[in-house]
Amino acid sequence: MVRLWSMTGINRLVQAEGQQLLRMKGVLNLHDESRRLYFHSVNMLLDTTFGKAWQRDEARENHLVNDRTPSRCRPDA
């Protein structure tokens, strides 16, 4: 099952976790959108750009990579 994202959901994530995230980037499959969304954020700053359309037979997968602040990465934090 592919989870569909919305811009509201992305904004909520950045607002809620922005102080703990050093950097986040990815490609998302947005609900009701034929194009992929590329995004990049640093702390509370978010930039997005629409890319090419998903192909009909292409898997519409979300890819998200993030770096948390070092204190949040420690197992005992």
N, C-alpha and C positions, 0 to 999 in steps of 0.2 A: 504494500500500500504506500503510495506517495503522499506525503503531507503537503498540502497547499498552503502557501504563506500569503499574507496580505501586507500592504505597506503599514497598516495600523499595527500589526503584529511585530514587524521589524522595529518600528519606532518604540513600541512598548519594551521590547527586549533591550534596546540601547538605553532607554531612560532608566530602566530598572537595574541593569547590570553595567552601565557605562563606566562607573567609577572603578570597577574591578577588572575591566577589560582594557588591556593595552592596545590591542589591535584585533580587528575582526574583518574577514573578507569572505566572499563566496558568490555562488551562482544560485539563484532561487527560481523555482517554479511558482509563479503567482497565480492565485485563483482568478479565473476569467481573463487571462492574459496569454496571448499566443507567443510572446517573446520572452526570452530569458532575462532576468534582472541580475546585473552585476552590482555588487555593493562592497564598500570599504568603509570601515569606521575606525576612528582612533578616539578612545574614551567616549565622550558624548557627541562627537562630530560624526555625521553620517553622510556619505555621498553615494548616489545610485545612478546607474546608466542602463538603459535597455539595450540589449544586444539583438542578435539575429533570432528569427522565429525558430521554435522547436520543429523538427521534422516530424511528419506524421508517424513514422515507425521508430522514432528515437525515444529512449527511456528519459522521461522528464524528471531527473533526479536533482535533489537539492544537495549542494556542497557548501559546508560551512567550516571555516577554520578560525580559531580564536586563540589569543594569548592572554592569559590572566596575569595580574600583578604577581610578583614572586611570592608574597605572603599568602596569597590564595592558592598557590600551587603546592605548597608544602602539605604532606599528609597530615601533620598535626595542627594545621591552621584551621 
